[in-house]
Amino acid sequence: MVRERLGALVFGMAVAAACALPSAAAADVTVSSFSVTPTTTSAGANPDVTINEVFDYGASTTDSVKNTTLHLPAGLLGNPQATPKCSEADFEADTCPANTQLGETTVGATVYLVPGVGTPVSSPGSIYNLVPDASHPAVLGIVVRPSLGSKIFLKSPISLRTSGDFGIESPVEGQPNTATIGTPVPLQITSTSLTLYGTRPWMLAPFMANPTSCKPATTNFDAVSYEAPDKTATASSTFNPTDCDKEAFAPHLTATMGAAGATAKNSHIPFEATITQAPGESSQLSTAVTLPASLSSGVSAISTLCTADQLAAAACPAASRLGTATIASPLLPTAVQGPVFAVLRPGQLPGVGVEFGGVLPFVLGGNSALAGGRLQNVFTGLPDVPLTSFSLAIDGGPHGLLVATRDICTGPAPTVDGAFTAQSGASANLSAPVTVQGCGPARLKGPHAKASARGLGGNHPLLQLTVLKGAAKLRGVSVTLPKTIRVGNPRRGLSAVGARFKLSKKKIKLSRKGNLTLKLPSGGASHVTAKLKSGSIHASKSLKKRLKHHKSVKLKLTIRTTDVSGHHTTLHLKFTGRR
């Protein structure tokens, strides 16, 4: 799934390049010092980020930087939705509203009022969020206010490495090499210091965000001068994000299938799965969604397949189209859609490819496989970009990819399973009921659940379980713990809460055999979250032994629910236990 903290997204640090005020004279500019320093290295945090650049021109007094480019690391992002946008007219008049400011800068330069005799000048500046043009997701505007000479206005239009890791590219070209002090005089930049804000009181949302992966984050920098346009000075700076184990990661999965006239056996079935996440969670690295057992691949109905080369060139034939994908990100003003195509994979099931366009032209490719006899869509190597939702909708009709193996309006309620891995290294496994449409009266939607466990390798593990209602509110929940999780003290460390209630200890029971029972309010509950901690449970010796060699293990819960109508449901939930 896509994941791009997406093109519009990270345009923040670009400013650094923009702030490299030009000057005049040099045969070979070098970058003698370059650093990128966040105020905190915690993964996913919202630090102020300071970029320092120092230039050297040898003995020259006539050369100056003309073009600079910042190549930001994957996941080091700026949110262009963090503030309102400053108009072009206000920017050119230096009247951008205060609530559009994203950062500040200080530029060190040498002004040559007399040939060969330089006067050092330090000039403050402000960085604003400009209204972007039609071809860029974001544009930064920098106003530098020298103590000598006229104000300098620079822009940094942001683009993404959409064929790679979705890092930001920020070029600033044609920077000035003179200052107007009555008449133009030579100017030579010596340093820039730029600070991009994490959060400020006037912001609608945080601006800068660290990567959610703990891989080294390297920023590369290029500079080209006026007098040596064929030579590029380069520099780089690396910091290591930390605390990935403290990042939240709790994706949610929903699905629908069927339509009027498309529910019978051998029908071509429309199907849509949607994955959602809360802002601030770790971005996804990979995702695998396993479809209901009642759906199979109808590849023979697809008359044309798109080749890998056609997908890469955004030139898939219309006849290979399967459906539509939609992504939403806190970094985008609106959701973005793209067509989904069936992609040729010789000797294997056709894969799926998505072509997104506009200011975010990128291609997302996924594989199809069979998992336990069920169809599965798998996306790997996703970029470190925050998504609040990703939907993949497969069309029905005579050329639809999915075919019903039975009447989907009868028999057991279908489920969809998801296995997700975060950039932080965390994982989540979900199972959710599928809403069946087109069956006349709405098919009852069953309850579903999600669970996680951490600290199993130590003395204070925590197991958390959330059960959500189906068509009717929940009245009671009972849980059978995995055999490898043992009960310690069944009377301590237990809690359970819902939307408007907290269960008393009398209504929470944990047996020595690992059976947890929750008696919910008489009026029912839309959901309940139970926590087992503080000595109530501990890992078995065999489980601890496994965790010495693996950071996480797969576990299974059996959950039995009773709703207010008296209907009973049994769920078998797989989840991840972490060391």
Buried (B, 14 or more C-beta within 10 A) or exposed (E): BBBBBBBBBBBBBBBBBBBBBBBBBBBBBBBBEBBBBBBBBBBBBBBBBBBBBBBBBEEBBBBBBBBBBBBBBBBBBBBBBBBBBBBEEBBEEEEBBEBBBBBBBBBBBBBBEEEEEBEEBEBEBBBBBBBBEEEBBBBBBBBBBBEBBEEBBBBBBBBBBBEEBBBBBBBBBEBBBBBBBEEBBBBBBBBBBBBBBBBBEBBEBBBBBBBBBBBEBBBBBBBBBBBBEEEEBEBBBEBEBBBBBEBBBBBBBBBBBBBEEBBBEEBBBBBBBBBBBEEBBBBBBBBBBBBBBBBBBBEEBBEBBBBBEBBBEBEBBEEBBBBBBBBBBBBBEEEBBBBBBBBBBEEEBBBBBBBBEEBBBBBBBBBBBEEEEBBBBBBEEBBBBBBBBBBBBBBBEEBBBBBBEBBBBEEEBBBBBBBBBBBBBBBBBBBBBBBBBBBEEEBBBBBBBBBBBBBBBEEEBBBBBBBBBBBBBBBBBBBBBBEBBBBBEBEEBBBBBBEEBEBEEEBBBBEEEBBBBBBBBEEBBEBBBBBBBBBBBBBBEEBBEBBEEEEBBEBBBBBBBBBBEEBEBEBEBBBBBBB
